[in-house]
Amino acid sequence: MKRIMTRSLILWFVTFAFLAGTVFLGVRVVLYSSDWVQQPFNGHLASASGLGRAGKISDRNQKALAYSENDERHYSDDLTTREALLHVVGDNTLNISTAIQSRYRTNLSGYNFALGVGLPESLSGAGNKDLTLTVDADACRAAYSALGSHKGACVVYNYQTGEVLCDVSAPSYDPADPPTITEDNESNYDGVYLDNVVSSTFTPGSVFKIITAAAAIDNIPDIDQQSFTCYGSLDVEGNPITCEYAHGTQSFKEAFANSCNCAFAQIAMQVGETKMKETAEKLGFNNADFKMSDIPIATSRYDATGAGENYLAWSGIGQYEDLANPMLMAMISSAVANGGTASSPYIVQDDGNLMDKLNISVNKSKDIDMLSSTTASKVKELMKASAESYAYRGVSLAGLNFCAKTGTAEVGQGKEPTAWFVGFIDDPNHPYAFAATVVEGGYGITAATPVVEAAISALVH
């Protein structure tokens, strides 16, 4: 009798476990089916039943960036446009995880839990879905051409609305003819699957002086009355911090316009490691929560805590272990332009209630407080003075008023510096914040400014 009871209990336990497991699996299928479908191992979504019948992707001017015809996926007729927008649109390989075709392929394919993908619209609302992006194909094409053979990135976005108008990353390739990457040629495609605008970080160099300046304004009451003498070199704990020129005696504003390393090294040490980190974090560094639409933005890094005066000084001029993401630098510029509040960027246009229907977030209302209005106003004055010196040297962003900062980041190992240019157009009719970085490009004023100039000119004209 005991043996029969034991067998019965085991049978009941197995039956209960089976039913519980079935219910658990059923619930997860219902809740997470669309996530599973979007995983890279589901390659059928890029075939005839997936991207081969997926909806059209257009830029803000309704130029076709990708569309399906006869069970095949097609891209723009222009090669440069295809390469310029590869990282935004994606290709059939789905290797670029942040691209629209990777991120929203269930939406594009009209995925339905009960009916699957690639079905006609007449079947209970299934069928492919078209998406319109905020980017301007002509601006992206111009910026990509200006990057030339360099690795880098360029982003321009509307600091009032958050619309991303230009998102360009290099290196790239033709999505209509993806390369076969092997051990023999992989060096030619290093980082090719990353959108450098959102997924990469780079040594910021002097563009980080925007953050150091904000920290000084917030924490050194008499910073505007101080003067700084630059002899071309500053000794900190036996280590020299050098400038390209001996700037002589200068004010805080002049030191920013001169991009004086010696002055800003001193300023960082005055602010101190705790307040420097605090300001950097207010401006988005060490924050992993930022997104463009619902695409994650790589975390920018700053922390000189406990590193000593020498490294604190280097960190204040954008060296040491500082790392900055181009999208975040454009957002910081947005905060300066907006009186302290950055507009949250988005790249998928909100066509009525379509985004709600497709469960796509555009983050329109998620503005981010970064600076006080007073600090933002003072940083704007500094960036405007810098822009005047750049204009004197021939930088003209379509003839518009702008506020900006260049950067030339030393990366060592015998490599050319990484060039930066960040800022915004000070014009309500053209509210554009921007950031461009050119890896091993040399000086910011010569390598990065032409990339932004090309994008802005295309947007304006």
C-alpha positions in Angstrom: 0.0 0.0 0.0 2.9 2.4 0.9 4.4 1.7 -2.5 1.2 2.6 -4.3 0.8 5.8 -2.4 4.4 6.8 -3.1 3.8 6.2 -6.8 0.6 8.2 -6.7 2.3 11.1 -5.1 5.1 11.0 -7.6 2.6 10.9 -10.5 0.7 13.8 -9.1 3.9 15.8 -8.6 5.0 15.1 -12.2 1.6 16.0 -13.5 1.5 19.2 -11.5 5.0 20.2 -12.6 4.1 19.5 -16.2 1.0 21.6 -16.1 2.8 24.4 -14.2 5.6 24.4 -16.8 3.1 24.5 -19.6 1.3 27.5 -18.1 4.6 29.2 -17.5 5.8 28.6 -21.0 2.4 29.7 -22.4 2.5 33.0 -20.5 6.1 33.7 -21.6 5.2 33.0 -25.2 2.4 35.5 -25.1 4.4 38.1 -23.3 7.8 37.8 -25.0 7.1 36.2 -28.4 7.9 39.4 -30.3 11.2 39.7 -28.4 12.1 36.2 -29.3 11.2 36.7 -32.9 13.6 39.7 -33.1 16.6 37.7 -32.0 19.5 37.5 -34.5 19.2 33.7 -34.7 15.8 34.1 -36.3 17.3 34.7 -39.7 14.0 33.9 -41.5 12.9 37.4 -40.7 15.5 38.7 -43.2 14.2 36.3 -45.8 11.1 36.3 -48.0 8.8 36.0 -45.1 10.6 38.8 -43.1 12.5 41.8 -44.6 11.6 40.5 -48.1 8.1 41.7 -47.3 8.9 44.3 -44.7 7.5 47.9 -44.8 9.1 50.9 -46.4 11.6 53.0 -44.5 11.7 56.7 -45.5 13.6 59.8 -44.5 11.9 62.9 -43.2 11.3 64.1 -46.8 9.8 60.7 -47.9 12.9 59.6 -49.7 12.9 55.8 -49.8 15.8 54.3 -47.8 14.6 50.7 -47.8 11.6 48.9 -49.4 10.5 45.5 -50.4 9.5 44.3 -53.9 9.0 40.8 -55.2 10.1 39.3 -51.9 13.4 41.1 -52.0 14.7 44.0 -49.9 16.0 47.0 -51.8 17.8 50.2 -50.7 18.3 53.7 -52.0 19.4 54.0 -55.6 22.4 56.2 -54.6 25.5 54.3 -53.3 26.7 57.1 -51.1 23.2 57.4 -49.5 23.1 53.7 -48.9 26.6 53.8 -47.2 25.8 57.0 -45.2 22.6 55.5 -43.7 23.8 51.9 -43.3 24.0 52.2 -39.5 20.6 53.9 -39.3 18.7 51.7 -41.7 20.6 48.4 -41.4 20.9 45.6 -44.0 19.7 42.0 -44.5 22.4 40.6 -42.3 21.0 42.2 -39.2 24.5 42.5 -37.7 24.0 46.2 -36.8 21.9 45.7 -33.6 20.9 49.4 -33.3 19.7 49.8 -36.9 16.0 50.3 -37.6 15.7 47.0 -39.5 17.2 45.1 -36.5 15.5 47.1 -33.8 12.0 47.3 -35.3 11.9 44.3 -37.7 8.8 42.8 -36.1 7.0 46.1 -36.6 8.3 46.4 -40.2 7.3 42.8 -40.9 3.9 43.1 -39.4 4.5 40.4 -36.9 1.3 39.1 -35.3 1.4 36.6 -32.4 -1.3 34.4 -33.9 -0.6 34.8 -37.6 3.2 35.2 -37.7 5.0 37.5 -40.2 4.7 38.5 -43.9 1.0 38.2 -44.1 -1.4 40.5 -45.9 -3.0 43.5 -44.2 -6.4 42.0 -44.7 -5.8 39.3 -42.1 -6.7 40.9 -38.8 -4.5 43.9 -39.3 -1.4 41.9 -40.1 1.0 42.9 -42.8 4.1 45.1 -43.1 4.3 48.5 -41.6 6.0 51.6 -43.0 8.3 53.8 -40.9 9.3 57.4 -41.4 12.5 58.5 -39.8 13.6 62.0 -38.7 16.9 61.9 -40.5 17.5 63.9 -43.7 19.2 61.7 -46.3 20.9 64.6 -48.0 22.5 65.8 -44.8 23.7 62.3 -43.9 25.1 61.9 -47.4 27.0 65.2 -47.2 28.5 64.4 -43.7 29.5 60.9 -44.8 31.3 62.3 -47.9 33.1 64.9 -45.7 34.4 62.1 -43.4 36.2 60.6 -46.3 38.2 57.5 -45.5 38.3 58.3 -41.7 36.6 56.4 -39.0 34.2 58.7 -37.1 30.7 60.0 -36.5 28.5 63.0 -37.1 25.2 63.8 -35.4 23.0 66.8 -35.8 19.7 67.0 -33.9 17.0 69.6 -33.3 17.6 70.8 -29.7 14.0 72.1 -29.5 12.1 68.9 -30.6 14.7 66.2 -30.2 14.5 65.0 -33.8 17.8 63.5 -35.0 18.5 65.0 -38.5 21.9 63.5 -39.2 23.3 60.2 -37.9 26.4 59.1 -39.8 29.0 56.5 -38.8 32.2 55.3 -40.6 33.5 52.9 -41.7 30.6 51.6 -43.6 29.7 49.4 -46.5 27.0 49.0 -49.2 23.9 47.3 -47.6 22.9 46.1 -51.0 26.1 44.2 -51.2 27.3 43.3 -47.7 31.0 42.2 -47.5 32.2 38.8 -46.4 34.4 39.6 -43.5 37.3 37.1 -42.9 40.5 37.0 -40.9 42.3 38.3 -44.0 40.2 41.5 -44.3 38.7 42.1 -40.9 41.1 45.0 -40.2 39.4 46.9 -43.0 36.1 46.6 -41.3 37.1 47.2 -37.7 34.0 48.4 -35.8 31.9 48.5 -39.0 28.8 47.0 -37.2 28.8 49.9 -34.6 26.9 53.1 -35.1 29.6 55.4 -33.6 27.0 58.1 -32.9 25.2 56.0 -30.3 27.4 52.9 -29.6 31.0 54.2 -29.3 33.0 56.4 -27.0 36.2 58.4 -27.7 38.8 60.4 -25.8 37.2 63.9 -25.9 40.2 66.2 -25.6 39.3 69.9 -25.4 35.6 69.5 -25.9 35.5 68.2 -22.3 36.5 71.8 -21.3 32.8 72.5 -21.6 32.2 70.2 -18.6 35.2 71.6 -16.7 34.0 75.2 -17.4 30.5 74.3 -16.1 32.1 72.8 -12.9 34.1 76.0 -12.4 31.1 78.3 -12.8 29.1 76.2 -10.3 31.9 75.8 -7.7 34.4 78.7 -8.0 32.5 81.9 -7.1 35.2 84.3 -8.4 36.1 82.3 -11.5 35.3 85.3 -13.8 37.7 87.5 -11.8 40.6 85.1 -11.9 43.5 85.2 -14.4 45.7 82.4 -15.6 49.2 82.7 -16.9 50.3 80.1 -19.5 54.0 79.7 -20.3 53.3 76.9 -22.7 53.8 74.2 -20.0 52.6 73.6 -16.5 54.3 71.3 -14.0 52.0 69.1 -11.9 53.6 66.7 -9.5 56.7 66.6 -11.7 54.7 66.0 -14.9 54.4 68.6 -17.6 51.0 69.6 -19.1 51.7 71.4 -22.3 49.9 73.9 -24.6 50.5 74.4 -28.3 51.3 78.1 -27.5 52.3 80.2 -24.5 49.1 82.1 -24.1 50.4 84.5 -21.4 48.0 86.0 -18.9 44.4 85.5 -19.7 40.9 85.6 -18.2 38.7 82.5 -17.8 36.8 83.4 -21.0 40.0 83.9 -22.9 41.4 80.7 -21.6 38.3 78.8 -22.9 38.6 80.6 -26.3 42.3 79.8 -26.4 41.6 76.2 -25.3 44.4 76.6 -22.9 45.4 73.3 -21.3 47.5 74.9 -18.6 44.6 77.1 -17.4 42.0 74.3 -17.5 44.3 71.9 -15.7 44.6 74.5 -12.9 40.8 75.0 -13.0 40.1 71.3 -12.6 42.4 71.1 -9.6 40.6 74.1 -8.0 37.3 72.4 -8.5 38.5 69.2 -7.1 37.9 65.6 -7.9 34.5 65.3 -6.1 32.9 68.3 -7.7 34.4 67.5 -11.1 32.8 64.1 -11.1 29.5 65.5 -9.7 29.3 68.0 -12.6 30.3 65.4 -15.2 27.5 63.1 -13.9 24.9 65.9 -14.0 25.9 66.3 -17.7 25.3 62.6 -18.4 28.7 60.9 -17.8 28.6 57.5 -16.1 24.9 57.3 -16.9 23.8 54.1 -18.8 20.1 55.1 -19.1 20.1 57.5 -22.0 18.5 56.5 -25.3 17.8 57.7 -28.8 14.2 56.6 -29.3 14.6 53.2 -27.5 18.1 52.7 -28.8 20.7 52.6 -26.0 23.4 55.3 -26.0 26.9 54.1 -24.9 27.9 55.3 -21.5 30.4 58.1 -21.4 33.0 57.8 -18.6 34.6 60.3 -16.2 36.2 59.5 -12.8 39.5 60.9 -11.5 38.6 60.2 -7.9 41.7 59.2 -6.0 43.9 59.5 -9.0 46.0 62.3 -7.8 46.5 65.9 -8.9 48.3 65.1 -12.1 45.6 62.8 -13.4 42.9 65.2 -12.2 44.5 68.0 -14.1 44.7 65.8 -17.3 41.1 64.7 -16.8 40.0 68.4 -16.8 41.3 68.9 -20.3 39.6 65.7 -21.6 42.5 63.3 -21.4 43.4 60.7 -18.7 40.7 58.0 -18.9 37.9 60.4 -20.1 35.6 58.9 -22.8 32.7 60.7 -24.5 29.9 59.6 -26.8 29.1 61.9 -29.7 25.3 61.8 -29.0 25.9 62.8 -25.4 28.1 65.7 -26.5 25.3 66.9 -28.8 22.9 66.6 -25.9 25.1 68.7 -23.7 25.2 71.3 -26.4 21.4 71.1 -26.5 21.3 71.8 -22.7 23.5 74.9 -23.1 21.2 76.1 -26.0 18.0 75.4 -24.1 18.9 77.1 -20.8 20.1 74.0 -19.1 17.6 71.3 -20.4 18.6 68.8 -23.0 16.0 67.5 -25.4 15.9 63.7 -25.5 16.8 62.5 -29.0 14.6 60.4 -31.2 14.9 59.0 -34.7 11.5 57.4 -35.5 8.9 60.0 -36.5 5.6 60.1 -34.6 3.0 59.6 -37.4 -0.2 60.3 -35.4 -0.8 57.4 -33.1 1.2 54.9 -35.2 4.0 54.8 -32.7 1.7 53.9 -29.9 0.1 51.2 -32.1 3.5 49.8 -32.9 4.7 50.2 -29.3 7.7 52.4 -30.4 8.9 55.1 -28.0 10.0 58.5 -29.4 10.9 60.0 -25.9 9.5 63.4 -26.9 8.6 64.3 -23.3 11.7 63.0 -21.6 13.8 66.2 -21.4 16.8 66.1 -19.2 17.9 68.8 -16.7 21.7 69.1 -16.9 22.6 72.7 -15.9 21.1 75.7 -14.1 19.9 78.4 -16.4 22.6 80.7 -15.1 25.4 78.2 -15.7 24.0 77.4 -19.2 24.0 81.1 -20.1 27.6 81.5 -19.0 28.8 78.4 -20.8 26.9 79.7 -23.9 28.9 82.9 -23.7 32.2 80.9 -23.6 31.2 78.8 -26.6 30.1 81.9 -28.5 33.5 83.5 -28.0 35.2 80.3 -29.2 33.0 80.2 -32.3 34.0 83.8 -33.1 37.6 82.7 -33.2 36.7 79.7 -35.4 34.8 82.0 -37.8 37.9 84.2 -38.0 39.8 81.1 -39.2 37.2 80.3 -41.9 34.6 78.1 -40.2 31.2 79.0 -41.5 28.2 76.9 -40.7 26.0 78.0 -43.7 26.5 81.6 -42.5 24.6 81.0 -39.3 25.4 82.2 -35.8 26.9 79.3 -33.8 28.4 78.5 -30.4 31.0 75.7 -30.4 34.1 74.1 -29.1 36.8 72.1 -31.0 38.9 69.3 -29.5 42.1 67.5 -30.4 42.4 64.4 -28.3 45.8 62.7 -28.0 45.4 58.9 -28.0 49.1 57.9 -28.0 50.7 54.9 -29.6 52.1 57.0 -32.4 48.6 57.7 -33.7 47.2 61.0 -35.0 44.8 62.8 -32.6 41.1 62.3 -32.6 39.4 65.5 -33.8 36.1 66.9 -32.3 33.7 69.7 -33.0 30.6 70.2 -30.8 28.1 73.0 -30.4 24.8 74.4 -31.7 23.4 76.9 -34.1 22.1 79.9 -32.1 19.1 80.6 -34.4 15.4 79.7 -33.6 14.8 78.9 -37.2 17.7 76.4 -37.3 17.9 74.9 -33.8 20.6 72.4 -34.4 22.9 70.9 -31.9 25.8 68.9 -33.3 28.8 66.7 -32.6 31.4 65.3 -34.9 34.5 63.2 -34.2 37.1 62.0 -36.7 39.4 59.3 -35.4 43.1 60.0 -36.2 41.9 63.0 -38.1 44.3 65.5 -36.5 43.1 68.9 -35.3 39.4 69.6 -34.6 39.4 72.9 -36.5 40.7 71.3 -39.7 39.3 67.8 -39.6 36.0 67.8 -37.7 34.5 71.2 -38.6 34.1 70.4 -42.3 32.0 67.4 -41.5 29.5 69.5 -39.5 29.7 72.3 -42.1 28.6 69.8 -44.8 25.7 68.5 -42.8 24.4 71.9 -41.7 24.7 73.3 -45.2 22.6 70.5 -46.5 20.0 71.0 -43.9 19.8 74.7 -44.5 20.0 74.7 -48.3 
